[in-house]
């Protein structure tokens, strides 16, 4: 389990408001260096940046809502800032500030501020509304809430994004003259320019050794990937059910998700919840963590809850495997799945390099201060999701298809 949970009292960390450090880091191109060295991103392209410029020139408050396939995304957004040009404020998970003092300082220096993803963080929400309403910088919020590694599939979005946008729109509607808030979805896509066959063979061979197999190079690449996927899933089914299950991978994933989350929801909420796994995971963490952080439980109970948190983390990881993602196998989708395999097994995916990121800025969506209360699902979130997924689908067509007729 990656260190995304911090077992100590949350403390809100505001952004630094000046522009010296953002301008300094941009001047020495620190994000170029970091992305190349730590994320393997060697090239970039920003599309339709004029849409963002037009909104800023009009004096609108701008909320940017990108998809979140990789940990590289926040720094990659800096290339939009260079092209516009502008600086950003950005909401970032609190655990990122805890990795090191220098890391936390840099995030704040670049305009980032913390948010507690495991609860209702009113300070972060108020900060986001204030920064957006003042319209001095665009505000960036990743509405998926966590990285997915699947750049062609948009996962469930957090409704808090719409609340922040509307609250800022209310503030600006009372100004003289009234101001506007607009949302610009941004589709983020990474294209792999290296040798996918070599990369897959390296990763799959290591996993196959862990499974005590001989490397399955006699199989076509896609068949080899699916065989490994089924084996890894079978191991988890044996762990939680006592035996592997039959059915396609999507059915088996859903069954395992219910096995992981259902008993915990019954214990903590009195019933099994429905809907996407990500909000279910968030609600469970919010229930388990307060007593742990406050040290109000015994060592035995603390150990039990850490085991539950591990199950919750596994559920979150399983939920980021989109059903049928490899039915249209492309080089980039295959790389993403291979990286997910390795990350889920070892908590870290190796660096392959040769990535080009494309950042496509969408048309502005004007925000009304009022919500249609009759709608069961927030119409703004539906609109953002539909627009963003359409943009992602368009970028996905640029991924080269995987050559599936050969063995490795």
C-alpha positions, 0 to 999 in steps of 0.5 A: 500500500502506497503512503497516501494515508497520514496517521497524524492530525491534519493541518491545512497548508495555504499557498504562498501568494507571491509570484516570485517563486513560480516565476523563478522555477519557470525561468530555470525550467525546473518542471522540464527537468523533473518531468524528464528525470522522474517521470520520463516525460521528454516532450510536450504539446499544448493545444487550444491554449487560446481558449484559456487566454480568451477567458483570462483576457475577458477577466473571467475566473477560471477553474481548470479540471483535468483528468489525472492519469499520472503523478506527472500531471500537476507539473505537466500543467505548468506547460499550459502556464508557460503557453498562456502565460499565467500562474496557477493555484492548485488543490493537492492531497495533504499526503503529498506535503508530508513526503518531505519538507522540501516537497511541501515547500515547493508545492506551496511556493508554486501556488498549491494548497492542501486538502484532506481527502479523507474528510470535509476540509472546509478550510481547503474549500473556502480557500479554493472558493476565495482564490477562484472568486478573486480571479487572479490566477486559474485554479486547478482541481483534478476532479477524479481526486486520485491518479488512475493511470488510464488516460482514455477512461475518466473515473467517477468525479467528485461533486465538490468541484461543482460546489466550489465553482458555484460558490465562486460564481455567487461571489462574482455575481454580486460584484459591480459589474458582475463577474463570471466563472468558467470551467475549462476541462483539460484532457491529458494524454501521454504517448509512448514513443519507445519500444513497447515490446521490450518494455512489456517483456521486462515487466511481464517477465519479472511478474511471471518470475514472481508467479514461479512461471517461465516467461511466457514469450511464446504467447502473443503480447495481448494474450500474455497480458491477459494471462498475467491479469487472470493469475494476479486476480486469482491470487486475490480471489484465493486470499479473500474467497478461498478459491479462484472464481470463473467468469470474465475479468470485469465480473470477477473484479466487481465480485472482489470489490463487493467482497472487500467493501461490503463487510466494511460498509456493513460494520461501519454504516450498517448497510452495503453502499452502492455506486462507484468504488471511489466515493465508497472508499473515501467514505470508509476512510473518513470513518476509520481515520479520526479515532486513529489520528486522535489515538483514541483506540487500542494498539490491537484496534489500530492494527485491525483498522490498518488491515481494513485500510489495506483492503480499502486501498486494494479496492481503490486500485481494482476500481481503476481497471476499466472493464474492456480497456484492452478490447481496443489495444493500443500501445499507450493502453498496454503501457498503462496496464503494464505499469498498473500491474507493477505498481499494484504489486510493488507500489512503484512502477519503473521509469520507461521514459520516451513519453510525450504529453499532450494537454488539450484545453477545452472550450469554457463552460460558464457556471451558473450560481444556482443548481437545478435541485430537481436533478438527482445528479449534479448537471455541472458534473455531468457536463464536465464529465461528458466534455472531458471524456469526449476530448479524451476519446479524441486524443485516444484515436491518436494512439498507435494500435498494438501489433497483436499478431506476434509473439515475444 
